[in-house]
Amino acid sequence: MPGVGKKYNAPLLVIHRADLQRILLNRAQSLGVKIHTSSPISTISSDFSPSIRLSSGEWIHADLIIAADGIKSFVRQEIARKNGVKDETVSTGDAAYRVVIDEERMRGDPKIRELLRGKTGVRWMGPGGHIMAYPLRSHKLYNMVLIHPIRPHQIDTESWTSPGTKAEMLKTYFGWNSTVKQLLSYVPDDGEIMEWTLNSHAPLKSWHEGRFVLIGDACHPMLPYVAQGAANAIEDAGVLTVALSLIQSADKIEDALKVYETIRKERGEAIQASARDTQRILHLKDGKEQEERDRRIRESTIAARGGEKKGNPDLWADLRWQEFMWGVDVMKDVVERWSELISGPSSSSPSIRIQAT
């Protein structure tokens, strides 16, 4: 998407998740944050005052508990239960492989080397799935996420990931583009191939209860079809940080949580819904509907080069969607709307819907 970085005054970035985690960890430790590993939560306070009990039996008390514990969030389940809702995982019918290929294995292949050296993410759409690929770590690695229909024996809502096999992956993408098959041939036979099922949750009534608040996939599990999971988690953190910085004492924490939810819930859940809509568009089987989708993508992409906002089935190339996603400053919104939001009624009923058509 040439010109997007200049238009929105920020580049599109990709990063290895381990590198992002390392950056965040180092920064947290530099600020004196104490990190306790192997400390699962067994209980939270029944009245949602900010206290949790670890499986060791130790109770931890704070001014606020921020639950960033992902799609299997324990705190999310407790908030849903408090609101009389059974928090159930919903399968999308899809699973995904993730592989990272070392540049050294592909160095002698001119066609693949061009992909590796470029500054472009590449996406392949096919019947029942799609693939997203891009270089990482100064073009030393090539990351691929390969989404495909789930296999009947594969449905497992308990595990995070499971090891995949190269043979199964090659079988799944046997009829795909020759470049895809060539890339997959460079995956080591004994290399790490991770596979996981793609699941979601219905939206919650609220993202906070008492002195507990959810952020990231704990409150809006993002499917990878629009690649906005990490970005939205960072938006959550930014908005919550600014909101908390604007209060003068701990007894005003509820004001900060109200503002955080008002700024983020409607927007986050609209993006969450758009991902599910995009799944259908990207995964059309070969036929008339797929041909019509491809025609509209071509026409809309050409029109966009002239600034025409013609609806594009591919949301990444849709100018209206780009403006919704990137033409905002959510942290600035907190500052500018603070007085209005803490004094007026808070609405958490989503009215935004960005849909792939």
Long-range contacts (C-beta under 8 A, 24 or more apart in sequence): 1-316, 1-317, 1-322, 4-322, 4-326, 8-322, 8-326, 8-327, 10-326, 14-121, 14-134, 14-136, 14-143, 15-136, 16-100, 16-136, 16-137, 16-141, 16-143, 17-230, 19-136, 19-137, 20-230, 41-74, 41-75, 44-74, 44-75, 44-78, 44-212, 45-210, 47-210, 48-79, 48-82, 48-209, 48-210, 48-211, 48-212, 49-210, 49-211, 50-210, 50-211, 50-212, 62-211, 63-211, 63-250, 63-253, 64-211, 64-212, 64-213, 64-244, 64-253, 65-211, 65-212, 65-213, 66-213, 66-215, 66-240, 67-212, 67-213, 67-214, 67-215, 67-218, 68-214, 68-215, 68-216, 68-218, 68-233, 69-218, 70-216, 70-217, 70-218, 71-199, 71-200, 71-201, 71-217, 71-218, 71-221, 72-160, 73-214, 73-217, 73-218, 73-219, 75-212, 75-214, 75-218, 76-201, 76-204, 76-214, 76-218, 76-219, 78-209, 78-212, 79-204, 79-206, 79-208, 79-209, 79-212, 79-214, 80-204, 82-209, 83-204, 83-205, 83-206, 83-209, 85-204, 85-205, 87-201, 87-204, 88-201, 88-202, 89-157, 89-199, 89-200, 89-201, 90-199, 90-200, 90-201, 90-202, 91-150, 91-155, 91-157, 91-197, 91-198, 91-199, 92-198, 92-199, 92-200, 92-223, 92-276, 92-279, 93-149, 93-150, 94-129, 94-147, 94-148, 94-149, 94-150, 94-197, 94-198, 94-279, 94-283, 95-147, 95-148, 95-149, 95-150, 95-151, 95-154, 95-195, 95-196, 95-197, 95-198, 96-145, 96-146, 96-147, 96-148, 96-195, 96-196, 96-198, 96-224, 97-144, 97-145, 97-146, 97-148, 97-164, 97-169, 97-172, 97-193, 97-194, 97-195, 98-143, 98-144, 98-145, 98-146, 98-193, 98-194, 98-195, 98-196, 99-143, 99-144, 99-146, 99-169, 99-184, 99-187, 99-191, 99-192, 99-193, 99-194, 100-136, 100-141, 100-142, 100-143, 100-144, 100-192, 101-141, 101-142, 101-144, 101-183, 101-186, 101-187, 102-140, 102-141, 103-139, 103-140, 103-141, 103-142, 105-186, 105-188, 106-142, 106-183, 106-186, 109-182, 109-186, 111-179, 111-182, 112-179, 112-182, 112-183, 112-186, 115-142, 115-179, 115-183, 116-142, 124-176, 124-177, 124-179, 124-180, 125-282, 125-283, 125-284, 126-176, 126-177, 126-283, 127-283, 127-284, 127-285, 127-286, 127-290, 128-283, 128-285, 129-172, 129-283, 130-225, 130-282, 130-283, 131-173, 131-176, 131-180, 132-224, 132-227, 133-183, 142-183, 144-183, 144-184, 145-224, 146-172, 146-173, 147-198, 147-224, 147-225, 147-283, 148-172, 148-173, 150-197, 150-198, 154-195, 154-197, 155-197, 156-197, 157-197, 157-199, 159-196, 160-196, 161-194, 161-195, 161-196, 162-194, 162-195, 162-196, 163-192, 163-193, 163-194, 163-195, 164-193, 164-194, 164-195, 165-193, 166-191, 166-193, 169-193, 198-223, 198-224, 200-272, 200-276, 203-269, 203-272, 203-350, 205-348, 206-261, 206-348, 207-260, 207-261, 207-264, 207-265, 207-348, 208-257, 208-260, 208-261, 211-253, 213-240, 213-257, 213-260, 215-240, 219-265, 219-268, 220-268, 220-269, 220-271, 220-272, 221-272, 222-271, 222-272, 222-275, 223-272, 223-275, 223-276, 223-279, 224-275, 225-275, 225-276, 225-278, 225-279, 225-282, 226-271, 226-274, 226-275, 226-278, 226-315, 226-316, 227-316, 228-271, 228-275, 228-325, 232-268, 232-271, 235-264, 235-267, 235-268, 235-330, 236-260, 236-264, 236-268, 238-330, 238-331, 239-263, 239-264, 239-330, 239-331, 239-333, 239-334, 241-331, 242-331, 242-334, 242-335, 243-334, 243-338, 246-334, 246-335, 246-338, 255-342, 258-341, 258-342, 258-346, 259-334, 259-337, 259-338, 259-341, 259-342, 260-334, 261-346, 261-348, 262-341, 262-346, 262-347, 262-348, 263-330, 263-333, 263-334, 263-337, 263-341, 264-330, 265-348, 265-350, 266-347, 266-348, 266-349, 266-350, 266-351, 266-352, 267-328, 267-330, 267-352, 269-350, 270-324, 270-350, 270-352, 270-353, 270-354, 271-325, 271-354, 273-350, 273-353, 273-354, 273-355, 274-315, 274-321, 274-353, 274-354, 274-355, 274-356, 277-355, 277-356, 278-315, 278-356, 280-356, 281-313, 281-314, 281-356, 281-357, 282-314, 311-357, 313-356, 313-357, 314-356, 315-354, 315-356, 320-354, 321-354, 324-352, 324-354
